[in-house]
Amino acid sequence: MDFSGWFLVNILGPTLLPVLGTLPFLLFSHRLPVPRAVDLVMSTVKDGQMCWAVIAMAASTIYEIWLAHGTVPFGGAALVGSIVLMLPSMVVAAFGAVFSTPLLATPAASPGAWVSHYRVFVGSAVMALLAAADYIYVHVARGP
């Protein structure tokens, strides 16, 4: 599989499909009691749900490092990075499932207020970006 196919299946799929899964609701929003589009999208990621993708990407990174048999430069650092990302992601994903962040009733007064309100989402998005970068590095460094 070429890199673009790998990237689509292993990076974009796990991170974007939950959000794209809301599109059918938006298409039929005139017939269903669907909330605002932004609320519908935020409800799929606001409570740290992206951490599930982080766990999957980190586990796949660890597997690719194991398959490489020590041929990945800085493989040890990538392994530690995956473990460090995986452990808090498990906690954040579980925490978000139990303690839900309410959707904002009105738009936030400032970007800082929005980030403060959706801090679990922001944290999970940052962890997802780091896990994706780690996974991409290991995959590319490992070679075909």
N, C-alpha and C positions, 0 to 999 in steps of 0.2 A: 504494500500500500504506500503510495507516495505521501509526502508530508502533509499536503492539503487535505487528503482524505483522513489521515490519522488525526490531524488537528480538528477537523469537523466532528469526527466520532468521539474523540477522547477529551477534548477541551470545550468546544462550543456546545456540543450536545448536552453534557451534564449541567452546564451552567445556564444555558438559555432555554432548553425545552420546557422547564416548569413555567417560565414566563410566557412562552409561545403557546402553551396549553390553554391560556386564557382567551386566545383569539376566537375560538368558536363561540364563547359567551358574548364577545363584543359584536360578532356578526349577527347574532340573534338578540341583541340587547333591546330591540324595539318590541320583542315579544316576551322577554323574561325580566323579572325584577332584578336587574344587574346593577351593582353600584357604579359610580363613576369609573372610567377606564383606568385612571391612575390608582384608584383604590383597589381595583381588581388586580392590577399588576403588582402593587405593593403587598397585597395580602398573600401573594405566593412566595415572597422573599423576606418580608419584614422581620420575621422571628428567627433568623439564622438558618433558614432552610438551605442556603448555599453551602453551609458547612457539610451537608451530606455529600455534595460534589467534591469538597475538599478532602473528605475521608477517602472517597473513591480514587481521586487523583493521587493522593499520597500513598495509598496502598499500591497503586499501579506503578508509581515511581520506585517504591521499594522493590517490587517484583522485577522491574527492568534493571535496577542496580544488581540484584541477585543474579539475573541472567547474564549480565555483562562480565561476571567473574573478575572484577577488579580492573577492568579496562576503561572505566569512565574516569576521566580526570576530575579530581575533587569529589569522587563518588561518596566518600565518607561524610563530607560536608552536606552533600545532597541528601544522604540517608538521614543524618541528624535533622536537617531541615524538614524532611517529610514527617519524621516522628514528632518534632516540635509543633508542626502544624496540625497533625492528626489528633493529638491529645486534647488541646483546647477546643478543637472543632467538635469532638464528641460531646463535650460539656455544653458548649454553646447551642448545638442542635437540640440536645435534650432540654436545656434550660428554656429555649424559645418555644418548645412544644408545650411546656408546662405553664410558663409565664408569658402570655401573649402581649405584644405591644399594641395598644389601640391605634387604629388609623386616625390620622389628623382630620378633624371635622372641617377645618378651614386651612387654607394654604399657610405654611410657616412664614413668619415675619421676615426671616433671613435664612440664608443657607446654613449658617451656624445653628440656628434653632432647629432646622430640619435634621441636620446631622445629629444634634443632641437627642432629638426625639427618636430617631431611627438608628441609634448607635449600635444596636445588635446587627442590623442589616449592614451598616457600614463596616463593622468589624468582620462580618462574614464575607463581604465582598473583597476586602483587603486580603483576608486569608485565602480566598479563592484565586485572586491574582497571583499571590506568592506561590501557592501550590501549583498553579498552571505554569508559572515561570520555571519552577523546580522540575516539573515533569517534562516540559519542553526541552530544557537543558539536558537532562539525562537521556531523553529519547534521541536527540540530535547527536550528543556526544557518543552514544552507544553505537550509532551508525546502523546501516541496514542489516 
